[in-house]
Amino acid sequence: DAGQAALLVQLEPSKLDAQLERLRELAESALAEMRTLVSELRPDAVEGEGLVESIRRDVDRRRADGITVSFRFHGPGAGEAGEPHDLTPVLSAAEAAALLRIAQEALNNVVKHSGSTEAEIDLRLGGRPRLEIRDKGIGFDPERAGAGSGMGLAGMRERAAEIAWTVEVTSEPGAGTRILVERMAHEGGER
């Protein structure tokens, strides 16, 4: 509250900059979470505009969060004048919705934790479908980011498991983060 802030300025002015930076980070984190929650209120958005366009729309919205996201799509219709809206031969509606939410949560993590202002998304739907999200941020130790890390990674893994996909997180302090989401290979070949 304002009284505590005034007291902090009087008693420990050297800590004010750090406290203001922490408040800015918390505000950015809350804004990113709210954007995701608002987008989740529209569960039919992926069905209506397609996964590729839904990801592109989210990527455009991320500029307000202070990050630039490059998005590459490889698959049916890629490189043609018309964007691929009907990916049903490749993805089910449940897969498309889960992949969008996973991409959104990964980008939320970039905003909240990475310290990076750039990220990349690569969606491949030829062969074994996969979604990859990368940043060049501060990274972390995935082994230490277990249960106490909030819903981010755990939520991504749960969503992926619900659609029979896997999530692999590769990161280390100072080296950025890579999240690879792939459809599980089924016995007898690809699905």
QUIFEN-V734967 format. One record per backbone hydrogen bond with DSSP energy under -1.0 kcal/mol. NH is the residue of the N-H (numbers start at 0). CO is the residue of the C=O. Records with the same first field share a line. If there is no record, write none. Layout:
NH=CO / CO
//
This chain:
4=0
5=1
6=2
7=3
8=4
9=5
10=6
11=7
14=11
15=12
18=14
19=15
20=16
21=17
22=18
23=19
24=20
25=21
26=22
27=23
28=24
29=25
30=26
31=27
32=28
33=29
34=30
35=31
36=32
37=33
38=34
39=35
40=37
41=38
44=41
47=43
48=44
49=45
53=49
54=50
55=51
56=52
57=53
58=54
59=55
60=56
61=57
62=59
63=60
64=61
65=62
66=61
67=116
69=118
71=120
73=122
77=74
79=76
89=86
90=86
95=91
96=92
97=93
98=94
99=95
100=96
101=97
102=98
103=99
104=100
105=101
106=102
107=103
108=104
109=105
110=106
111=107
112=108
118=67
119=133
120=69
121=131
122=71
123=129
124=73
129=123
130=180
131=121
132=178
133=119
134=176
137=113
143=140
148=145
154=150
155=151
156=152
157=153
158=154
159=155
160=156
161=157
163=160
164=159
165=181
167=179
169=177
171=175
173=137
174=171
175=136
176=134
177=169
178=132
179=167
180=130
181=165
182=128
183=163
188=185
//
